[in-house]
Structures are given as structure tokens and as C-alpha cells.
Amino acid sequence: MSKNSSNSTAVPEAKGALDRFKFEVANELGVPLTDGYNGNLTSKQNGSVGGYMVKKMIENQERQMSQGSGMGSNM
């Protein structure tokens, strides 16, 4: 059976920054995330990290857009 995962980084150069961000968010939430295997964590713990990451990224983008520094305004 082959592995068909769509879980990949859209911009490979951003992988390191996303990993650092993930650990920062996990620390803020008190989730004991480690580098490597995290099968000891619950789905709720892992989901809270991913969900909060998305929330923070959306808030940051909204803040940038409201200040006129969104993606389209740099051109």
C-alpha cells in the first residue's frame, strides 16, 4: 500500500519557520510537543496546536490587510 498524503508544505523554504511556530504555539498552550514521535498526545492536544496556529495566522493576515500591507498592496 502506497502512502498518498496531501500534507505537504506549499513553500518548502517555510518548513523551518512553521516548525518553530508549531513549538511556540504548543508551548503557549501547555502541550508537551517533542521533536519526533508525539503519539502519546491526544487528538485534542494535537488539534488544539494546529487550530491555534491557523487562528494566529489568520489574525496576523487580517492585521496586515487592515494596515494596507496585504499581499496585493506591495506591487
Backbone as CSV, one residue per row, in Angstrom:
resi,resn,N_x,N_y,N_z,CA_x,CA_y,CA_z,C_x,C_y,C_z
1,MET,0.848,-1.184,0.000,0.000,0.000,0.000,0.890,1.243,0.000
2,SER,0.655,2.147,-0.920,1.466,3.351,-1.005,0.863,4.463,-0.158
3,LYS,1.718,5.353,0.270,1.299,6.467,1.109,0.922,7.644,0.212
4,ASN,-0.339,8.056,0.247,-0.819,9.193,-0.534,-1.209,10.311,0.419
5,SER,-0.264,11.101,0.822,-0.525,12.173,1.769,-0.518,13.523,1.057
6,SER,-1.502,14.329,1.357,-1.538,15.683,0.814,-0.976,16.680,1.825
7,ASN,-0.431,16.167,2.925,0.103,17.006,3.979,1.536,17.399,3.627
8,SER,1.663,18.457,2.835,2.983,18.931,2.461,3.018,20.448,2.547
9,THR,4.213,20.973,2.718,4.393,22.419,2.824,4.325,23.033,1.431
10,ALA,3.450,24.014,1.256,3.288,24.662,-0.048,4.573,25.375,-0.464
11,VAL,5.268,25.967,0.493,6.537,26.643,0.236,7.591,25.932,1.082
12,PRO,8.347,25.014,0.487,9.306,24.215,1.259,10.280,25.048,2.101
13,GLU,10.632,26.227,1.636,11.555,27.087,2.377,10.963,27.550,3.710
14,ALA,9.645,27.458,3.869,8.982,27.923,5.086,8.879,26.828,6.143
15,LYS,9.302,25.611,5.832,9.127,24.482,6.756,9.763,24.736,8.119
16,GLY,10.959,25.250,8.153,11.641,25.526,9.424,10.883,26.532,10.268
17,ALA,10.414,27.590,9.634,9.666,28.617,10.360,8.346,28.058,10.884
18,LEU,7.686,27.217,10.087,6.434,26.605,10.534,6.671,25.664,11.710
19,ASP,7.762,24.925,11.680,8.082,24.040,12.801,8.344,24.844,14.073
20,ARG,9.089,25.943,13.972,9.342,26.790,15.141,8.037,27.368,15.669
21,PHE,7.156,27.799,14.747,5.867,28.360,15.119,5.022,27.308,15.838
22,LYS,5.058,26.072,15.342,4.297,24.974,15.947,4.740,24.763,17.393
23,PHE,6.044,24.741,17.647,6.544,24.532,19.000,6.230,25.731,19.898
24,GLU,6.259,26.937,19.344,5.903,28.136,20.102,4.442,28.063,20.549
25,VAL,3.556,27.688,19.631,2.132,27.582,19.952,1.902,26.468,20.965
26,ALA,2.550,25.320,20.773,2.392,24.213,21.717,2.818,24.638,23.115
27,ASN,3.901,25.378,23.198,4.373,25.877,24.489,3.354,26.824,25.117
28,GLU,2.793,27.732,24.320,1.776,28.660,24.821,0.567,27.924,25.379
29,LEU,0.188,26.822,24.715,-0.988,26.061,25.116,-0.691,25.022,26.197
30,GLY,0.579,24.837,26.526,0.955,23.853,27.527,0.912,22.422,27.013
31,VAL,1.024,22.251,25.697,1.034,20.921,25.092,2.492,20.455,25.026
32,PRO,2.807,19.299,25.631,4.197,18.823,25.668,4.653,18.211,24.348
33,LEU,4.750,19.025,23.333,5.158,18.577,21.997,6.661,18.370,21.976
34,THR,7.092,17.272,21.378,8.521,16.991,21.271,8.891,16.870,19.806
35,ASP,10.176,16.996,19.527,10.669,16.815,18.172,10.715,15.317,17.901
36,GLY,9.948,14.862,16.942,9.875,13.437,16.642,8.487,12.888,16.925
37,TYR,8.435,11.704,17.481,7.175,10.993,17.719,6.366,11.647,18.834
38,ASN,5.079,11.912,18.566,4.183,12.502,19.562,2.901,11.688,19.695
39,GLY,2.999,10.380,19.497,1.839,9.507,19.576,1.243,9.406,20.961
40,ASN,1.958,9.885,21.965,1.444,9.864,23.321,0.456,11.007,23.579
41,LEU,0.374,11.960,22.665,-0.552,13.084,22.823,-1.926,12.707,22.281
42,THR,-2.941,13.315,22.850,-4.304,13.043,22.388,-4.591,13.826,21.113
43,SER,-5.631,13.406,20.421,-6.059,14.132,19.222,-6.455,15.556,19.589
44,LYS,-7.053,15.722,20.748,-7.462,17.056,21.207,-6.243,17.959,21.391
45,GLN,-5.181,17.418,21.981,-3.972,18.219,22.181,-3.354,18.612,20.841
46,ASN,-3.185,17.629,19.961,-2.596,17.914,18.656,-3.473,18.861,17.853
47,GLY,-4.777,18.657,17.894,-5.703,19.512,17.155,-5.707,20.933,17.667
48,SER,-5.531,21.089,18.985,-5.528,22.439,19.551,-4.327,23.227,19.038
49,VAL,-3.190,22.548,18.862,-1.991,23.228,18.351,-2.239,23.689,16.910
50,GLY,-2.704,22.780,16.065,-2.959,23.132,14.668,-4.026,24.198,14.531
51,GLY,-5.093,24.077,15.303,-6.179,25.056,15.241,-5.735,26.442,15.680
52,TYR,-4.936,26.475,16.748,-4.472,27.771,17.237,-3.461,28.399,16.284
53,MET,-2.667,27.549,15.612,-1.737,28.065,14.604,-2.517,28.768,13.496
54,VAL,-3.568,28.125,13.029,-4.387,28.706,11.958,-5.014,30.008,12.433
55,LYS,-5.538,30.005,13.654,-6.170,31.212,14.204,-5.170,32.376,14.232
56,LYS,-3.954,32.115,14.709,-2.947,33.172,14.791,-2.520,33.659,13.406
57,MET,-2.414,32.734,12.442,-2.031,33.135,11.084,-3.122,34.002,10.449
58,ILE,-4.379,33.643,10.669,-5.484,34.441,10.120,-5.513,35.813,10.769
59,GLU,-5.358,35.863,12.094,-5.340,37.156,12.783,-4.211,38.040,12.271
60,ASN,-3.041,37.456,12.050,-1.897,38.214,11.545,-2.172,38.749,10.142
61,GLN,-2.742,37.908,9.291,-3.047,38.341,7.920,-4.106,39.442,7.923
62,GLU,-5.136,39.293,8.766,-6.172,40.330,8.859,-5.569,41.653,9.326
63,ARG,-4.645,41.570,10.294,-3.993,42.783,10.805,-3.187,43.454,9.695
64,GLN,-2.447,42.652,8.915,-1.661,43.199,7.809,-2.567,43.830,6.757
65,MET,-3.669,43.164,6.454,-4.588,43.687,5.436,-5.242,44.991,5.900
66,SER,-5.576,45.078,7.176,-6.224,46.282,7.694,-5.248,47.464,7.724
67,GLN,-3.954,47.175,7.773,-2.946,48.224,7.753,-2.484,48.547,6.346
68,GLY,-3.086,47.895,5.366,-2.749,48.174,3.974,-1.468,47.531,3.511
69,SER,-0.988,46.527,4.259,0.241,45.863,3.835,-0.040,44.425,3.445
70,GLY,-1.218,44.174,2.915,-1.576,42.838,2.432,-0.783,42.487,1.198
71,MET,-0.986,41.291,0.684,-0.197,40.803,-0.451,-0.323,41.692,-1.681
72,GLY,-1.498,42.187,-1.963,-1.699,42.954,-3.176,-1.179,44.378,-3.112
73,SER,-0.942,44.911,-1.933,-0.535,46.307,-1.830,0.958,46.529,-2.024
74,ASN,1.738,45.463,-2.096,3.186,45.612,-2.262,3.577,45.825,-3.717
75,MET,2.677,45.649,-4.622,3.012,45.702,-6.049,2.847,47.090,-6.598
